């Protein structure tokens, strides 16, 4: 395990499947997390988020009503969000590269594939703590920097320093 004291963290777990929610909560409790808030859908999660201002959100993608993807977009862009910078870990069984990109483009920090394991949850938690990514605001996106490797983005809104390095 890690040397972290997770007992100070507030984590919101959002999943419409009560068994999956219980599994994630049990894993977090095993890590020492005490303040865990739960929501069964995106609408309830939005309310809980504004009431509790969690340090990390773990959200399922596929839910009735507001999906985890829509929740992530709302957290990043809504004027009433308590913290648009809160790390979001997307939990899903849909792991095709197109879905990973779509989640990334919605502003999530990490992607956690189902079925979850203790190790995978720990890896994502420590990643958002140890490797916080800078946040980027463009005309069409606000969230953590989507690039994990330097120089792999070739589209519009490319940052000037990266363009300068590519030209050299």
GICORJO-V269775 format. One record per residue. N is the residue number from 1. PSI is psi in degrees with one decimal (999 if undefined). Layout:
n->N psi->PSI
n->N psi->PSI
This chain:
n->1 psi->-172.4
n->2 psi->171.6
n->3 psi->12.4
n->4 psi->151.7
n->5 psi->98.2
n->6 psi->-2.4
n->7 psi->-14.0
n->8 psi->-10.3
n->9 psi->146.5
n->10 psi->120.5
n->11 psi->133.4
n->12 psi->123.9
n->13 psi->122.4
n->14 psi->116.7
n->15 psi->135.8
n->16 psi->-12.9
n->17 psi->112.7
n->18 psi->-30.6
n->19 psi->-42.6
n->20 psi->-41.4
n->21 psi->-44.6
n->22 psi->-39.9
n->23 psi->-48.4
n->24 psi->-42.4
n->25 psi->-43.5
n->26 psi->-41.3
n->27 psi->-45.4
n->28 psi->-39.7
n->29 psi->-37.4
n->30 psi->-29.6
n->31 psi->-12.0
n->32 psi->5.0
n->33 psi->129.6
n->34 psi->-43.5
n->35 psi->92.7
n->36 psi->126.3
n->37 psi->144.0
n->38 psi->149.5
n->39 psi->141.7
n->40 psi->-5.8
n->41 psi->169.6
n->42 psi->-38.0
n->43 psi->-46.8
n->44 psi->-38.1
n->45 psi->-40.2
n->46 psi->-41.8
n->47 psi->-48.9
n->48 psi->-40.4
n->49 psi->-44.9
n->50 psi->-27.3
n->51 psi->-33.4
n->52 psi->-19.6
n->53 psi->67.5
n->54 psi->162.3
n->55 psi->-28.3
n->56 psi->143.3
n->57 psi->129.4
n->58 psi->114.1
n->59 psi->134.6
n->60 psi->149.7
n->61 psi->-55.7
n->62 psi->104.0
n->63 psi->151.4
n->64 psi->151.6
n->65 psi->-126.6
n->66 psi->118.9
n->67 psi->168.6
n->68 psi->-32.8
n->69 psi->-45.6
n->70 psi->-37.1
n->71 psi->-45.3
n->72 psi->-44.6
n->73 psi->-38.9
n->74 psi->-40.7
n->75 psi->-40.4
n->76 psi->-29.1
n->77 psi->-17.2
n->78 psi->136.2
n->79 psi->-22.2
n->80 psi->8.1
n->81 psi->134.8
n->82 psi->-25.9
n->83 psi->95.5
n->84 psi->-9.0
n->85 psi->2.3
n->86 psi->132.3
n->87 psi->134.1
n->88 psi->125.4
n->89 psi->117.3
n->90 psi->125.1
n->91 psi->121.3
n->92 psi->156.6
n->93 psi->-5.1
n->94 psi->101.5
n->95 psi->15.6
n->96 psi->148.6
n->97 psi->-33.3
n->98 psi->-38.3
n->99 psi->-37.5
n->100 psi->-44.4
n->101 psi->-40.8
n->102 psi->-42.1
n->103 psi->-43.4
n->104 psi->-43.0
n->105 psi->-16.2
n->106 psi->-11.1
n->107 psi->19.7
n->108 psi->157.2
n->109 psi->-41.1
n->110 psi->158.5
n->111 psi->127.0
n->112 psi->113.3
n->113 psi->140.6
n->114 psi->148.0
n->115 psi->142.8
n->116 psi->155.6
n->117 psi->161.9
n->118 psi->-44.9
n->119 psi->-42.3
n->120 psi->-40.9
n->121 psi->-44.9
n->122 psi->-42.1
n->123 psi->-45.2
n->124 psi->-40.2
n->125 psi->-48.3
n->126 psi->-30.1
n->127 psi->-45.0
n->128 psi->-21.0
n->129 psi->-49.3
n->130 psi->-28.3
n->131 psi->58.5
n->132 psi->132.9
n->133 psi->146.9
n->134 psi->151.6
n->135 psi->146.8
n->136 psi->137.2
n->137 psi->121.7
n->138 psi->-173.4
n->139 psi->-28.2
n->140 psi->-0.7
n->141 psi->139.1
n->142 psi->127.4
n->143 psi->-171.3
n->144 psi->148.1
n->145 psi->128.2
n->146 psi->-13.0
n->147 psi->128.6
n->148 psi->-19.6
n->149 psi->135.8
n->150 psi->139.4
n->151 psi->11.1
n->152 psi->-2.8
n->153 psi->131.3
n->154 psi->7.9
n->155 psi->-168.9
n->156 psi->162.3
n->157 psi->18.9
n->158 psi->135.8
n->159 psi->144.2
n->160 psi->-41.5
n->161 psi->-33.7
n->162 psi->-39.6
n->163 psi->-39.5
n->164 psi->-42.3
n->165 psi->-38.0
n->166 psi->-30.6
n->167 psi->-21.3
n->168 psi->999
